[in-house]
Amino acid sequence: MSARFLHYERTGGGNALDNRAALHIGLAKAGILRELKRSNCPVKLWFYLGEWFAKTNNCLARDTYQLHNQTPHFKAAGNVTDISSICKFQWYE
């Protein structure tokens, strides 16, 4: 089939929620890449680093209107998170 007959239709990306989701995914990717470079860990562990980054990110409070200076984990689950292990160790220590 010739390329001139293929029709590409863009889906999504037209509303603010798609843009906000793309922004936060980009921030997470940048944080994971930064931590990979800082820690000098094998690239094979990037998925575990992504899990650690998400957990760390969800256990820290932010000054946003939706969270009211609370952690996302507290808002979703209703219980306080223990961050002592996050404070003691960094990734790949």
Stockholm file with secondary structure:
# STOCKHOLM 1.0

chainA/1-93         MSARFLHYERTGGGNALDNRAALHIGLAKAGILRELKRSNCPVKLWFYLGEWFAKTNNCLARDTYQLHNQTPHFKAAGNVTDISSICKFQWYE
#=GR chainA/1-93 SS CCGGGCCCCCCSCSSHHHHHHHHHHHHHHHHHHHHHHHHTCCGGGHHHHHHHHHHHHHTSCCCCTTTTSCCHHHHHHSSCCCCHHHHHCCTTC
#=GC SS_cons        CCGGGCCCCCCSCSSHHHHHHHHHHHHHHHHHHHHHHHHTCCGGGHHHHHHHHHHHHHTSCCCCTTTTSCCHHHHHHSSCCCCHHHHHCCTTC
//
